[in-house]
Amino acid sequence: MAAEKILIADDDVHIVELVSFYLKRAGYTVATAFDGDVALKRATEEDPALAVLDIMMPGPDGLQVCRALRERGDLPIILLTARSTDIDKIAGLRLGADDYVTKPFNPEELVARVAAVLRRTRAAKAAPVAGETIQIAQLLMDISARTVEIAGEQVSLTPREFDLLAMLARFPDTVLHREQLLDLVWGATFYSHRSVDVHVARLRDKLKGSGVRIETAWGSGYRLTASAA
């Protein structure tokens, strides 16, 4: 099987070279870019399996590139941020990024996160039970086709949003703890509870009119339930 290609976009040449070295050592091939315009061009031409984007790039920044890539499809995205605050992280997750890493970082950790995101992506694309659907109120999920409809209208979800909603919908009226969701949907617990919270907030916006709501179990997790008539 051909090695998966990873797109690395960062204006710091040293970081690009360092990350490229570790990714190649792990068996990946690498495409590189040093600004947002080239990153978008490489993402189209090189057909990478995953993109690692620095937020503070010249031209379109990492968040703008993330938004553009998410509008085109479901390419997995990891953001690099030099800020220790949650602002960029939350913004990236809201735009559909799959993960983020704060600078300075251990390149081996980044490689591990790349592998984890790719594992989840492959699992999500694996064929589920044929014809499996879930319907609650006006919400209809076709697990096989990975589509969601609300009152007959298709709703666009990112791969992570779909997996999170499917997990909650498989266990209606049951509280799933954040740690459980991190393990079942993210595939690891080194992500923060904030990742779950941000994705739930995005799902709540997209579920309006479905007759379904995601309730918060304070200090614990979330449950999906049909709204009261």
C-alpha positions in Angstrom: 0.0 0.0 0.0 1.3 3.4 -0.9 2.5 5.7 1.9 -0.1 8.3 3.0 0.9 11.8 2.1 0.8 14.6 4.8 0.6 18.3 3.9 2.7 20.5 6.2 2.0 24.2 5.9 4.0 26.6 8.1 6.1 29.7 7.3 8.8 28.5 9.7 11.2 26.5 7.5 12.8 24.8 10.5 9.5 23.5 11.7 8.6 22.2 8.2 11.9 20.4 7.9 11.7 19.0 11.4 8.1 17.7 11.1 8.9 16.4 7.6 11.8 14.4 9.0 9.7 12.8 11.7 6.8 12.0 9.4 9.1 10.5 6.8 10.7 8.4 9.4 7.3 7.2 10.5 6.6 6.0 6.9 4.6 9.0 5.5 5.4 11.0 2.4 5.2 14.8 2.7 4.1 17.8 0.7 5.1 21.3 2.0 3.9 24.8 1.8 5.1 28.0 3.5 2.0 30.2 3.1 -1.8 29.8 2.8 -2.1 30.2 -0.9 0.4 27.4 -1.6 -1.2 25.3 1.0 -4.6 25.5 -0.8 -2.8 24.7 -4.1 -1.0 21.7 -2.7 -4.1 20.4 -1.0 -5.8 20.3 -4.5 -2.8 19.0 -6.5 -1.2 16.6 -4.1 -4.4 14.9 -2.7 -3.0 14.5 0.9 -4.5 12.2 3.4 -4.2 14.9 6.1 -3.1 18.5 6.4 -1.1 20.1 9.3 -1.7 23.9 9.1 0.0 26.7 11.1 -2.6 29.3 12.1 -0.2 32.2 11.7 0.8 31.8 8.1 1.2 34.7 5.5 -1.6 35.0 3.0 -4.7 33.2 4.0 -4.0 32.1 7.6 -4.5 28.6 8.9 -8.0 29.2 10.0 -8.9 30.6 6.6 -7.3 27.7 4.9 -9.1 25.3 7.2 -12.5 26.9 6.4 -11.7 26.7 2.6 -10.7 23.1 2.8 -13.7 22.2 4.9 -16.0 23.8 2.3 -14.4 21.6 -0.3 -14.6 18.3 1.6 -13.6 16.3 4.6 -9.8 16.3 4.5 -8.6 15.7 8.1 -6.9 18.8 9.5 -4.6 19.4 12.5 -3.9 23.0 13.4 -0.7 24.4 14.9 -1.0 27.4 17.2 1.6 29.4 19.0 -0.9 30.8 21.5 -1.5 29.1 24.8 -5.1 30.5 25.0 -8.1 28.6 23.9 -9.3 31.3 21.4 -7.5 29.8 18.3 -8.2 26.3 19.4 -11.9 26.8 19.7 -12.1 28.8 16.5 -10.3 25.9 14.7 -12.6 23.3 16.1 -15.7 25.3 15.2 -14.4 25.5 11.6 -14.1 21.7 11.5 -10.4 21.0 12.4 -9.9 17.5 13.8 -7.2 18.4 16.3 -4.7 21.1 17.3 -1.2 21.2 18.7 0.3 24.1 20.6 3.8 25.3 19.9 6.4 24.5 21.0 5.6 20.8 20.6 7.3 17.5 20.5 7.4 16.3 16.9 6.8 12.7 18.0 3.6 13.8 19.7 2.5 15.5 16.4 3.2 12.3 14.5 1.2 10.3 17.1 -1.7 12.7 16.6 -1.5 12.4 12.8 -1.7 8.6 13.2 -4.6 8.9 15.6 -6.6 11.2 13.3 -5.9 8.9 10.3 -7.0 5.9 12.2 -10.3 7.5 13.1 -10.7 8.6 9.5 -10.1 5.1 8.1 -12.5 3.7 10.7 -15.2 6.2 9.8 -14.9 5.2 6.1 -15.0 1.5 6.8 -18.3 0.0 5.6 -20.8 -0.2 8.5 -23.8 -2.6 8.7 -25.6 -2.3 5.3 -28.7 -0.2 5.5 -28.2 0.9 9.1 -30.3 4.0 9.9 -31.3 5.8 13.1 -34.4 8.0 13.3 -35.4 10.1 16.2 -38.2 12.6 15.7 -37.3 14.6 12.5 -33.7 13.4 12.6 -32.7 10.6 10.2 -29.2 9.3 10.0 -28.1 6.9 7.3 -25.0 5.3 9.0 -24.0 3.5 5.8 -24.1 6.6 3.6 -23.0 8.9 6.4 -25.7 11.3 5.7 -28.1 13.3 8.0 -31.5 14.7 7.2 -33.8 16.9 9.2 -37.4 16.8 8.1 -36.2 15.6 4.7 -33.5 18.3 4.2 -29.9 17.1 4.1 -27.6 18.6 6.8 -23.8 18.9 6.3 -21.7 17.6 9.1 -18.0 17.2 9.4 -16.8 13.6 9.9 -16.2 14.2 13.7 -19.6 15.8 14.1 -21.2 12.8 12.3 -19.4 10.3 14.5 -20.3 12.2 17.7 -24.0 12.5 16.7 -24.1 8.8 15.7 -22.7 7.8 19.1 -25.2 9.9 21.0 -28.1 8.7 18.8 -27.2 5.0 19.3 -27.8 5.5 23.0 -30.7 7.9 23.3 -31.7 9.2 26.7 -28.4 7.9 28.1 -25.7 10.1 29.5 -22.4 9.5 27.8 -19.5 10.9 29.9 -17.0 13.2 28.2 -14.3 10.6 28.8 -16.4 8.0 27.1 -17.0 10.2 24.1 -13.3 11.1 23.8 -12.5 7.4 23.8 -15.3 6.3 21.5 -15.3 9.2 19.0 -11.8 10.7 19.3 -10.1 7.4 19.9 -7.9 8.7 22.7 -8.2 10.6 26.0 -5.4 13.1 25.5 -7.9 15.5 23.9 -9.5 17.9 26.3 -13.2 18.0 27.4 -13.3 21.3 25.5 -13.1 19.4 22.2 -16.3 17.5 23.1 -18.0 20.7 24.3 -17.2 22.6 21.1 -18.4 19.9 18.8 -21.6 19.5 20.9 -22.2 23.3 20.5 -21.8 23.0 16.8 -24.2 20.0 16.6 -26.8 21.9 18.6 -26.9 24.7 16.0 -27.2 22.1 13.2 -30.0 20.1 14.9 -32.4 23.0 15.1 -35.8 22.0 13.9 -35.1 18.3 14.3 -37.2 17.6 17.4 -34.0 16.4 19.0 -31.8 18.1 21.6 -28.5 17.3 23.2 -28.8 17.9 26.9 -25.9 18.6 29.3 -25.5 16.4 32.3 -23.6 19.0 34.4 -20.1 17.8 35.4 -20.6 14.6 33.6 -21.4 14.5 29.9 -24.3 14.7 27.4 -27.4 12.8 26.4 -29.5 13.0 23.2 -33.2 13.0 23.6 -36.4 13.8 21.7 -37.7 17.3 22.5 -41.0 17.5 24.4 -43.9 18.2 22.0 
